[in-house]
Amino acid sequence: MNRESHSPERPSVTPNAHAWESPRGWALSLALISTVAVAARVAYVLWVLGPVRSGLDAIWYQLQGGSILAGTGYVVPTSLFEGEPTPTAAFPPVYPAYQALWQWMFGPGATAVRMAGVVPGVVTVVLVAILGRALADARVGLLAAGAVALSPTLVAADSSTMSENLTVPLVLAALVLAHRVLTKGIGWTSVIALGAVCGVAVLTRQDLALIVVLVALPAVLASAGTGMGARLSAAALVVLVVVAVVGPWMWRNHRAVGTYAVSTISPSSALAGSNCDATFGGPDLGSWSFPCVVDATHRRSRRWRWPTPNAREPPTTSGLTCPACRSCWRRERPGCGQPGIRGISPAVTRTRPVATGGRW
């Protein structure tokens, strides 16, 4: 008799599934990584940035948030101290609006406003995990989230009181939605959400209009399992939603400062301040230097020409006309942009065309 035929069968042994492969395990792992991300950003603000003064743009955003919160409106921050608030469109409005909400909840102190980047930082970690899981698998998503949670660059950016706080998660949200549309076909809710996220991204940084052209529209037009008619309709809907989100702000800028623009800030200051001897070596290596902007402005000052008081056109430089100057000239404001404006010295006035894109 075969004795093995009467022996009880042993259960087959299979390797245990990893904890992160179950939905619950994946969510718990992501929650742990998000907690680490919060701790890293809070520690950076408290112990690294404590003695560090805020930069010019960070102060601008902080004051603008306070102005919105106080009901003063979207104005030049320095004009808040002159008794006559002046409308501005220097930077797009989403991050200042977020700062206003944050200051309403936690106060306007320097440490409090720097903590505003903690929430977008956590959202970034979560979106990276979702995108990594969609592109590869659960493990890749968690590994990518862990790298983002402790990335020195992103920890510093999230604590900078700058629009990059919101830029990174908005771009990731657009990528997640675009991937969904690309792989799962046209879902009108996803298409509308994609257009809305792209619109908000443009109102955070105007150069993010590129994600509409480089991410949203290609994903919609290449969507799987969808007819060409539906894809073209979805692409038109994306553009329509973006226009609906961005349009009111551009109309406001036309009414307030005389130009249909998302932002009137000039990129020339970023280029001049980051490409000079001071940023190519020494303590400002790889950074940005305001004195470099001033030096570049003085070198170009001879190319800036002021028209006579009866001139029909605003001043130009290098053949380009500043929209804010055009508005100023049309309104025939005495001395607009000229040296001697109230509260602005001639030296500062001369730096305005390059340093701030002609905002007065």
C-alpha positions as CSV (number, residue, x, y, z in Angstrom):
1,M,0.0,0.0,0.0
2,N,1.3,3.4,-0.8
3,R,1.6,5.2,2.5
4,E,1.8,8.6,0.9
5,S,-1.7,8.2,-0.4
6,H,-3.1,8.3,3.2
7,S,-0.9,11.1,4.4
8,P,-2.7,14.4,4.8
9,E,-2.1,17.0,2.1
10,R,0.1,19.9,3.2
11,P,-1.2,23.3,2.2
12,S,0.8,24.9,-0.5
13,V,3.1,27.7,0.7
14,T,2.9,31.0,-1.1
15,P,5.0,34.1,-0.3
16,N,3.1,36.7,1.7
17,A,2.0,39.7,-0.3
18,H,3.7,42.9,0.6
19,A,1.8,45.2,2.9
20,W,1.8,48.1,0.3
21,E,0.1,45.9,-2.3
22,S,-3.3,46.0,-0.5
23,P,-5.3,49.3,-0.8
24,R,-5.3,49.7,3.0
25,G,-1.6,49.0,3.3
26,W,-0.7,51.4,0.5
27,A,-2.8,54.1,2.1
28,L,-1.2,53.6,5.5
29,S,2.3,53.7,4.0
30,L,1.5,56.9,2.1
31,A,0.1,58.4,5.3
32,L,3.4,57.6,7.1
33,I,5.4,59.1,4.3
34,S,3.2,62.2,4.3
35,T,3.8,62.6,8.1
36,V,7.5,62.5,7.5
37,A,7.1,65.2,4.8
38,V,5.2,67.4,7.3
39,A,7.9,66.9,9.9
40,A,10.7,67.8,7.5
41,R,9.1,71.0,6.3
42,V,8.1,72.2,9.8
43,A,11.6,71.5,11.1
44,Y,13.1,73.3,8.1
45,V,11.0,76.4,8.8
46,L,11.7,76.4,12.6
47,W,15.4,75.5,12.7
48,V,16.8,76.5,9.4
49,L,14.8,79.5,8.3
50,G,14.3,81.0,11.7
51,P,17.1,83.6,11.5
52,V,16.8,84.0,7.7
53,R,15.1,87.1,6.4
54,S,12.4,86.7,3.7
55,G,13.3,87.6,0.2
56,L,11.7,90.5,-1.8
57,D,9.2,88.3,-3.6
58,A,8.3,86.5,-0.4
59,I,7.6,89.8,1.3
60,W,5.5,90.9,-1.7
61,Y,3.3,87.7,-1.4
62,Q,3.0,88.1,2.3
63,L,1.9,91.7,2.1
64,Q,-0.4,91.0,-0.8
65,G,-2.1,88.3,1.1
66,G,-2.6,90.6,4.0
67,S,-4.0,93.3,1.7
68,I,-6.5,90.9,0.2
69,L,-7.5,89.7,3.7
70,A,-8.0,93.3,4.9
71,G,-10.2,94.1,1.9
72,T,-7.8,96.6,0.4
73,G,-7.6,94.6,-2.8
74,Y,-4.8,93.6,-5.2
75,V,-2.5,96.5,-4.9
76,V,1.2,97.4,-5.0
77,P,2.3,96.4,-1.5
78,T,4.5,99.6,-1.0
79,S,1.4,101.7,-1.8
80,L,-0.2,100.4,1.4
81,F,2.3,102.5,3.3
82,E,1.7,105.6,1.2
83,G,-2.0,106.1,2.0
84,E,-3.2,105.6,-1.6
85,P,-3.3,101.9,-2.7
86,T,-2.4,101.4,-6.4
87,P,-3.8,98.5,-8.3
88,T,-1.3,96.0,-9.7
89,A,-1.1,92.9,-11.8
90,A,2.6,92.2,-11.1
91,F,2.1,88.6,-10.1
92,P,-0.8,86.2,-10.8
93,P,-3.4,86.1,-8.0
94,V,-3.7,82.4,-6.8
95,Y,-0.8,82.3,-4.4
96,P,-1.6,85.7,-2.8
97,A,-5.2,84.5,-2.4
98,Y,-4.0,81.3,-0.8
99,Q,-1.8,83.4,1.5
100,A,-4.8,85.5,2.5
101,L,-6.7,82.4,3.4
102,W,-3.7,81.0,5.4
103,Q,-3.2,84.3,7.2
104,W,-6.9,84.4,8.1
105,M,-6.5,81.0,9.8
106,F,-3.0,81.2,11.3
107,G,-1.9,84.8,11.3
108,P,0.5,87.0,9.3
109,G,3.7,86.3,11.1
110,A,6.9,85.3,9.2
111,T,6.9,81.8,10.6
112,A,3.2,81.3,10.1
113,V,3.3,82.3,6.4
114,R,6.3,80.1,5.8
115,M,4.3,77.2,7.2
116,A,1.7,77.7,4.4
117,G,3.8,75.5,2.2
118,V,3.3,72.4,4.4
119,V,-0.2,71.6,2.9
120,P,0.9,71.9,-0.7
121,G,4.0,69.9,0.1
122,V,1.8,67.0,1.4
123,V,-0.4,67.2,-1.6
124,T,2.7,67.0,-3.8
125,V,3.8,63.8,-2.0
126,V,0.3,62.2,-2.4
127,L,0.1,63.2,-6.1
128,V,3.5,61.8,-6.8
129,A,2.5,58.5,-5.2
130,I,-0.7,58.4,-7.3
131,L,1.1,59.2,-10.5
132,G,3.9,56.7,-9.8
133,R,1.3,53.9,-9.1
134,A,-0.5,54.8,-12.3
135,L,2.6,54.7,-14.4
136,A,4.3,51.7,-12.8
137,D,3.0,50.1,-9.6
138,A,2.3,50.7,-5.9
139,R,5.9,50.2,-4.9
140,V,7.2,52.7,-7.4
141,G,4.6,55.2,-6.2
142,L,5.6,54.9,-2.6
143,L,9.3,55.1,-3.4
144,A,8.8,58.3,-5.4
145,A,6.7,59.8,-2.7
146,G,9.4,59.1,-0.1
147,A,12.0,60.8,-2.3
148,V,9.8,63.8,-2.7
149,A,9.0,63.9,1.1
150,L,12.7,64.4,1.9
151,S,13.9,66.2,-1.2
152,P,16.0,69.2,0.0
153,T,15.0,71.2,-3.1
154,L,11.2,70.6,-2.5
155,V,11.5,71.1,1.3
156,A,13.1,74.5,0.7
157,A,10.6,75.4,-2.0
158,D,7.7,74.5,0.1
159,S,9.0,76.8,2.9
160,S,9.9,79.8,0.7
161,T,6.6,81.7,0.8
162,M,6.6,81.7,-3.0
163,S,4.2,80.6,-5.7
164,E,6.2,77.4,-6.2
165,N,4.3,76.1,-3.2
166,L,1.3,75.7,-5.4
167,T,3.0,75.3,-8.8
168,V,4.4,71.8,-8.1
169,P,1.1,70.2,-6.9
170,L,-0.9,71.9,-9.7
171,V,1.4,70.6,-12.4
172,L,1.2,67.1,-10.8
173,A,-2.6,67.3,-10.7
174,A,-2.6,68.2,-14.4
175,L,-0.3,65.2,-15.1
176,V,-2.5,62.8,-13.1
177,L,-5.7,64.0,-14.9
178,A,-4.0,64.0,-18.3
179,H,-2.8,60.4,-17.8
180,R,-6.3,59.4,-16.8
181,V,-7.8,60.9,-19.9
182,L,-5.0,59.4,-22.1
183,T,-5.4,55.8,-20.8
184,K,-9.0,55.5,-19.9
185,G,-10.6,57.6,-22.6
186,I,-12.6,60.8,-22.6
187,G,-14.5,61.3,-19.4
188,W,-16.1,64.7,-19.4
189,T,-15.7,65.1,-15.7
190,S,-11.9,64.5,-16.0
191,V,-11.7,66.8,-19.0
192,I,-13.4,69.6,-17.2
193,A,-11.2,69.0,-14.1
194,L,-8.1,69.0,-16.3
195,G,-9.1,72.4,-17.9
196,A,-9.9,73.9,-14.4
197,V,-6.5,72.7,-13.0
198,C,-4.6,74.1,-16.0
199,G,-6.5,77.4,-15.6
200,V,-5.7,77.7,-11.9
201,A,-2.0,76.8,-12.7
202,V,-1.9,79.7,-15.2
203,L,-3.2,82.0,-12.5
204,T,-0.4,80.8,-10.3
205,R,2.5,81.2,-12.8
206,Q,1.7,82.5,-16.2
207,D,4.4,80.4,-17.8
208,L,2.3,77.3,-16.9
209,A,0.2,78.1,-19.9
210,L,2.6,75.7,-21.5
211,I,1.0,72.8,-19.8
212,V,-2.2,73.4,-21.8
213,V,-0.3,73.0,-25.0
214,L,2.3,70.4,-24.0
215,V,0.2,68.2,-21.6
216,A,-3.5,68.7,-21.6
217,L,-4.3,69.0,-25.3
218,P,-1.9,66.2,-26.4
219,A,-3.4,63.9,-23.8
220,V,-7.0,64.6,-24.9
221,L,-6.2,64.4,-28.6
222,A,-4.4,61.0,-28.1
223,S,-7.0,59.6,-25.8
224,A,-7.5,55.8,-26.1
225,G,-10.7,54.3,-27.5
226,T,-12.3,57.6,-28.5
227,G,-13.4,58.9,-31.9
228,M,-11.8,61.9,-33.4
229,G,-15.0,64.0,-33.0
230,A,-15.1,63.4,-29.3
231,R,-11.4,64.1,-28.9
232,L,-11.7,67.4,-30.8
233,S,-14.8,68.4,-28.7
234,A,-12.9,67.5,-25.5
235,A,-9.9,69.6,-26.6
236,A,-12.2,72.6,-27.3
237,L,-13.8,72.1,-23.8
238,V,-10.3,72.1,-22.1
239,V,-9.5,75.4,-23.8
240,L,-12.9,76.8,-23.0
241,V,-12.6,76.0,-19.3
242,V,-9.1,77.5,-19.2
243,V,-10.4,80.7,-20.7
244,A,-13.3,80.7,-18.3
245,V,-10.9,80.4,-15.3
246,V,-8.3,82.9,-16.6
247,G,-10.5,85.4,-18.4
248,P,-12.0,87.2,-15.5
249,W,-8.6,88.0,-14.1
250,M,-7.4,89.3,-17.4
251,W,-10.5,91.5,-17.7
252,R,-9.8,92.8,-14.2
253,N,-6.3,93.7,-15.2
254,H,-7.6,95.5,-18.3
255,R,-9.8,97.6,-16.1
256,A,-7.3,98.2,-13.4
257,V,-3.9,98.6,-15.1
258,G,-4.9,98.8,-18.8
259,T,-3.6,95.5,-20.2
260,Y,-5.1,92.1,-20.9
261,A,-2.4,90.1,-19.2
262,V,-2.1,87.4,-16.5
263,S,1.0,89.2,-15.1
264,T,2.9,92.4,-15.9
265,I,6.1,91.2,-14.3
266,S,9.0,91.1,-16.7
267,P,11.3,88.1,-16.9
268,S,14.2,90.4,-17.5
269,S,14.8,90.9,-13.8
270,A,15.1,87.1,-13.3
271,L,17.6,86.8,-16.2
272,A,19.6,89.9,-15.1
273,G,19.7,88.9,-11.4
274,S,20.8,85.3,-12.0
275,N,23.4,85.8,-14.7
276,C,26.1,88.0,-13.4
277,D,29.5,87.7,-11.7
278,A,27.9,87.7,-8.2
279,T,25.8,84.6,-9.0
280,F,28.7,82.8,-10.8
281,G,30.8,82.6,-7.6
282,G,31.0,83.5,-3.9
283,P,28.1,83.4,-1.4
284,D,25.4,84.1,-4.0
285,L,26.5,81.2,-6.3
286,G,23.5,79.9,-8.1
287,S,21.2,82.5,-6.5
288,W,19.7,85.8,-7.6
289,S,21.1,89.2,-6.9
290,F,19.2,92.5,-6.9
291,P,22.3,94.6,-7.3
292,C,22.9,92.8,-10.5
293,V,19.5,93.9,-11.7
294,V,20.3,97.5,-10.8
295,D,23.6,97.2,-12.7
296,A,22.0,95.8,-15.7
297,T,19.4,98.5,-15.6
298,H,22.0,101.3,-15.5
299,R,23.8,99.7,-18.5
300,R,20.6,99.8,-20.5
301,S,19.3,103.1,-19.2
302,R,20.6,105.0,-22.2
303,R,18.3,102.8,-24.4
304,W,15.3,104.0,-22.5
305,R,13.8,107.2,-23.9
306,W,11.1,109.3,-22.5
307,P,8.7,111.1,-24.9
308,T,7.7,114.6,-24.6
309,P,4.7,115.5,-22.5
310,N,2.5,115.7,-25.6
311,A,3.6,112.4,-27.0
312,R,0.9,110.0,-28.0
313,E,2.8,106.8,-27.2
314,P,4.4,105.6,-24.0
315,P,8.1,105.1,-23.6
316,T,9.8,102.1,-25.2
317,T,13.0,100.2,-24.7
318,S,14.6,98.0,-27.2
319,G,11.6,98.5,-29.5
320,L,9.2,97.0,-26.9
321,T,6.3,98.9,-25.3
322,C,5.4,98.2,-21.8
323,P,1.6,97.6,-21.4
324,A,1.5,99.2,-18.0
325,C,3.3,102.3,-19.3
326,R,0.8,102.4,-22.2
327,S,-2.1,102.5,-19.7
328,C,-0.3,105.1,-17.6
329,W,0.3,107.3,-20.7
330,R,-3.3,107.0,-21.9
331,R,-4.6,108.1,-18.6
332,E,-2.4,111.2,-18.8
333,R,-1.2,110.9,-15.2
334,P,1.2,113.8,-14.6
335,G,4.7,112.6,-14.2
336,C,3.8,109.0,-14.7
337,G,7.0,107.0,-14.7
338,Q,9.1,110.1,-14.6
339,P,11.7,110.8,-11.9
340,G,10.3,112.6,-9.0
341,I,7.1,110.5,-8.5
342,R,5.8,110.9,-4.9
343,G,7.7,108.5,-2.6
344,I,10.0,107.2,-5.4
345,S,13.5,108.6,-5.9
346,P,14.8,109.2,-9.4
347,A,17.3,106.3,-9.0
348,V,14.6,103.8,-8.1
349,T,12.4,105.1,-10.9
350,R,15.2,104.5,-13.4
351,T,15.4,100.8,-12.3
352,R,11.7,100.2,-12.7
353,P,11.4,99.4,-16.5
354,V,13.8,96.4,-16.3
355,A,13.4,95.4,-12.7
356,T,9.6,95.3,-12.6
357,G,8.6,95.2,-16.2
358,G,7.5,98.9,-16.3
359,R,5.1,98.8,-13.2
360,W,4.8,102.1,-11.6
